[in-house]
Amino acid sequence: MNLTRNFTLSELTKSDTAIRKGINNNPNAEQIEKLKALCENILQPVRDHFGRVKVTSCFRSVELCLAINSSANSQHAKAEACDFECPGVDNAELADWIYKTLPYDQLILEFYTPGEPNSGWIHCSWIDGTPRASFLHAYKSEGKTKYAPIIGKAKDLV
């Protein structure tokens, strides 16, 4: 099922963990509509501007979230978020473009190391209504994931 010109439902629900553990990772009709909106507002514009988008994780059923030690309240389980990269594009550059251009809810540059353009990935969510418009950097400190607001440009992280 095509959600937009370049994105399919199967691409956004694929999970090796779900397959391996026999977990149903099929969204309901309401979740499919949210995935379509995520594609229309975030993923397709990114694809149109940068070219190939490699989706690493998008929809996750509550059962799948729990199986990978994520939250049952994750925006992935609500069909509102996607983790992705654009091969050949620095993830900080990608984050800065989304920040300037798209109506995101939450934009997180996850586990990016300045000076290493292929490090990390983008987590971006879209919701109908009033977005939070939060722009964050996720990183590890003392073995724990921490989040810091990005002020200015992600390319300026040190």
Phi, psi and chi 1 to 4 in degrees:
 res  aa     phi    psi   chi1   chi2   chi3   chi4
   1 MET       -  123.2  165.2 -169.5 -111.5      -
   2 ASN   -80.8  132.1  -74.1  -18.7      -      -
   3 LEU   -95.6  -35.9  -60.8  173.9      -      -
   4 THR  -143.6 -176.1   60.4      -      -      -
   5 ARG   -54.0  -37.3 -178.2  173.7   64.6 -104.1
   6 ASN  -117.3    5.1  -63.5  108.0      -      -
   7 PHE  -129.4  136.5  -67.2   93.4      -      -
   8 THR  -113.4  157.3   64.2      -      -      -
   9 LEU   -61.3  -41.3 -179.3   61.7      -      -
  10 SER   -62.9  -34.7   63.0      -      -      -
  11 GLU   -65.5  -34.5  173.1 -179.6   15.9      -
  12 LEU   -87.3   -8.8  -59.2 -173.7      -      -
  13 THR  -115.0   -3.1   59.1      -      -      -
  14 LYS   -63.5  132.7 -177.5 -177.3 -178.3  -50.7
  15 SER  -151.5  116.8  165.8      -      -      -
  16 ASP   -62.6  -36.9  -68.5  -20.8      -      -
  17 THR   -63.8  -43.9  -59.2      -      -      -
  18 ALA   -61.8  -42.4      -      -      -      -
  19 ILE   -63.6  -49.2  -67.4  165.7      -      -
  20 ARG   -61.7  -37.9 -168.9  171.8   54.9 -103.9
  21 LYS   -96.6    1.8  -65.6 -174.2  174.6 -130.2
  22 GLY    67.4   34.6      -      -      -      -
  23 ILE   -93.2  132.3  -64.2  171.0      -      -
  24 ASN   -72.6  116.8  178.7   -9.5      -      -
  25 ASN  -118.3   39.1 -161.6   44.5      -      -
  26 ASN   -98.8  123.7  -65.0  -47.2      -      -
  27 PRO   -75.0  156.5   26.0  -31.0      -      -
  28 ASN   -83.7  179.3   61.7   34.2      -      -
  29 ALA   -60.4  -40.9      -      -      -      -
  30 GLU   -65.0  -40.6  179.2 -176.4  -18.2      -
  31 GLN   -67.9  -36.0  -68.8  165.5  -34.1      -
  32 ILE   -62.4  -41.0  -69.5  170.8      -      -
  33 GLU   -63.1  -38.8  -73.4  -55.4  -50.3      -
  34 LYS   -66.4  -39.5  -74.9 -177.4  168.7 -173.6
  35 LEU   -63.9  -38.3  -70.9  169.8      -      -
  36 LYS   -62.3  -44.2 -175.6  175.4 -178.2 -174.5
  37 ALA   -64.2  -38.8      -      -      -      -
  38 LEU   -60.9  -42.9  178.2   64.1      -      -
  39 CYS   -65.1  -46.8  -73.1      -      -      -
  40 GLU   -63.7  -38.3  -69.6  168.3  -13.8      -
  41 ASN   -94.0  -24.3  -69.7  -78.2      -      -
  42 ILE  -122.8  -65.0  -57.2  -63.1      -      -
  43 LEU   -64.7  -45.5  -65.1  174.4      -      -
  44 GLN   -65.8  -43.8 -169.1   63.1   52.2      -
  45 PRO   -60.9  -36.8  -26.3   34.9      -      -
  46 VAL   -63.5  -45.5  168.5      -      -      -
  47 ARG   -61.3  -43.8  168.0   71.9  161.9   77.1
  48 ASP   -62.7  -33.3  -68.5  -15.4      -      -
  49 HIS   -87.0  -44.1 -174.6   78.3      -      -
  50 PHE  -103.7  -15.3  -71.0  100.3      -      -
  51 GLY    95.7 -143.6      -      -      -      -
  52 ARG   -51.6  135.8 -176.3  167.7  171.3 -110.2
  53 VAL  -117.6  124.6  173.5      -      -      -
  54 LYS  -100.8  106.2  178.9 -177.4  173.4 -170.3
  55 VAL   -80.7  123.2  172.9      -      -      -
  56 THR  -101.5  -26.6   53.7      -      -      -
  57 SER  -164.3  128.9 -176.1      -      -      -
  58 CYS  -130.9 -105.0 -166.7      -      -      -
  59 PHE   -68.1  134.1  176.5   75.0      -      -
  60 ARG  -134.1  123.6  -59.8  179.7 -161.3  145.9
  61 SER   -62.7  160.4   65.6      -      -      -
  62 VAL   -55.9  -43.4  169.4      -      -      -
  63 GLU   -60.5  -40.8 -174.6  179.6   -2.0      -
  64 LEU   -67.5  -42.0  178.7   56.0      -      -
  65 CYS   -55.5  -47.0  -77.1      -      -      -
  66 LEU   -64.9  -36.3  -64.1  174.5      -      -
  67 ALA   -66.8  -26.2      -      -      -      -
  68 ILE  -105.8   16.0   62.9  168.3      -      -
  69 ASN    62.6   35.0  -64.0  -42.8      -      -
  70 SER  -102.0  174.1 -179.8      -      -      -
  71 SER   -83.0  140.0  169.1      -      -      -
  72 ALA   -64.9  -18.2      -      -      -      -
  73 ASN   -95.7    8.9  -65.3  -42.2      -      -
  74 SER   -56.2  147.2  163.9      -      -      -
  75 GLN   -65.5  -20.8  -77.7 -168.5  -71.1      -
  76 HIS   -63.1  -40.7  -71.2  -81.0      -      -
  77 ALA   -71.2  -21.7      -      -      -      -
  78 LYS   -92.0    2.1  -63.8  175.1 -176.0  175.3
  79 ALA    64.2   35.5      -      -      -      -
  80 GLU  -116.0   -4.8  -63.6  171.2  -12.6      -
  81 ALA  -136.8  154.5      -      -      -      -
  82 CYS  -143.9  142.3 -170.6      -      -      -
  83 ASP  -104.9  132.9  -63.6  -18.7      -      -
  84 PHE  -160.9  170.3   59.5   93.2      -      -
  85 GLU  -143.0  164.0  -61.7  178.1   76.8      -
  86 CYS  -118.3  107.9  -67.5      -      -      -
  87 PRO   -52.2  132.5  -27.9   37.0      -      -
  88 GLY    86.4   -1.3      -      -      -      -
  89 VAL  -114.6  129.8  177.9      -      -      -
  90 ASP   -59.7  129.9 -175.8  -53.9      -      -
  91 ASN   -63.1  -29.8  -75.5  -43.5      -      -
  92 ALA   -68.7  -40.2      -      -      -      -
  93 GLU   -62.0  -43.2  177.0 -173.3  -24.2      -
  94 LEU   -61.6  -45.3  177.2   54.6      -      -
  95 ALA   -61.5  -43.7      -      -      -      -
  96 ASP   -62.9  -39.1  -73.8  -24.8      -      -
  97 TRP   -64.8  -45.8 -175.3   85.2      -      -
  98 ILE   -60.6  -44.3  -66.4  167.9      -      -
  99 TYR   -55.7  -44.9  172.3   74.6      -      -
 100 LYS   -76.6  -26.1  -70.8 -173.2  -40.9 -159.6
 101 THR  -113.7  -35.4  -48.6      -      -      -
 102 LEU  -111.7  156.2  -59.0  178.7      -      -
 103 PRO   -87.6   62.7   35.3  -37.2      -      -
 104 TYR   -76.6  161.9   64.9   89.5      -      -
 105 ASP   -91.7  -57.6  171.5   53.5      -      -
 106 GLN  -133.8  133.5 -172.7  174.6   60.0      -
 107 LEU  -127.1  118.0  173.4   58.1      -      -
 108 ILE  -125.0  124.2  -53.2  172.9      -      -
 109 LEU   -87.4  103.0  179.2   56.9      -      -
 110 GLU   -93.7  125.9  -61.9 -151.5   39.6      -
 111 PHE    53.7   37.8  -52.1  106.9      -      -
 112 TYR   -85.0  136.4  177.0   81.4      -      -
 113 THR  -110.0  116.6  -57.6      -      -      -
 114 PRO   -53.0  136.5  -27.4   36.6      -      -
 115 GLY    89.8   -9.0      -      -      -      -
 116 GLU  -118.9   86.7  -65.9 -178.9   27.2      -
 117 PRO   -59.8  -24.2   15.6  -24.2      -      -
 118 ASN   -92.5    2.8  -65.1  -40.4      -      -
 119 SER   -79.4  151.7   64.1      -      -      -
 120 GLY    69.8 -163.2      -      -      -      -
 121 TRP  -162.7  174.7   61.8   88.7      -      -
 122 ILE  -102.6  133.0  -58.9  -64.4      -      -
 123 HIS  -112.4  122.6  166.4   98.0      -      -
 124 CYS  -137.3  136.3 -167.4      -      -      -
 125 SER  -122.2  158.1   64.4      -      -      -
 126 TRP  -137.8  135.2 -173.6   88.7      -      -
 127 ILE  -130.7  153.9   59.8  167.9      -      -
 128 ASP   -81.0  133.5 -170.1   24.0      -      -
 129 GLY   114.3 -136.2      -      -      -      -
 130 THR  -100.1  105.8  -53.3      -      -      -
 131 PRO   -74.3  154.0   26.8  -31.9      -      -
 132 ARG   -74.0  -27.3  -65.9  172.3  -75.2  179.9
 133 ALA    54.0   43.1      -      -      -      -
 134 SER   -91.3  135.8   67.0      -      -      -
 135 PHE  -121.4  111.0 -172.3   22.2      -      -
 136 LEU  -128.6  159.9  -55.2  169.4      -      -
 137 HIS  -116.9  123.6  177.9 -135.9      -      -
 138 ALA   -98.2  135.2      -      -      -      -
 139 TYR  -151.5  164.0   60.1   96.0      -      -
 140 LYS   -97.4  136.3  -70.5  -81.4 -173.3 -170.1
 141 SER  -144.5  123.1  177.9      -      -      -
 142 GLU    53.5   39.5  -61.3  174.6    5.3      -
 143 GLY    78.0    3.5      -      -      -      -
 144 LYS  -118.6  148.2  -64.6 -171.8 -179.8 -163.5
 145 THR   -79.1  129.2  -60.0      -      -      -
 146 LYS  -121.1  155.5  -51.6  -89.0 -176.8  158.5
 147 TYR  -127.2  132.9  -63.9   88.7      -      -
 148 ALA  -129.4  139.8      -      -      -      -
 149 PRO   -64.5  144.2    4.3   -3.3      -      -
 150 ILE   -95.4  119.4  -64.3  175.7      -      -
 151 ILE  -105.0  123.1  -51.1  -61.8      -      -
 152 GLY    88.9 -128.8      -      -      -      -
 153 LYS  -110.5  144.0  -66.8 -177.2  174.0 -173.7
 154 ALA   -63.7  -31.7      -      -      -      -
 155 LYS   -62.4  -18.5  -76.2  -69.5  -84.9 -178.3
 156 ASP   -92.4    4.4  -63.3  -26.1      -      -
 157 LEU   -61.3  142.4  -72.9  173.4      -      -
 158 VAL  -126.3      -  -73.1      -      -      -
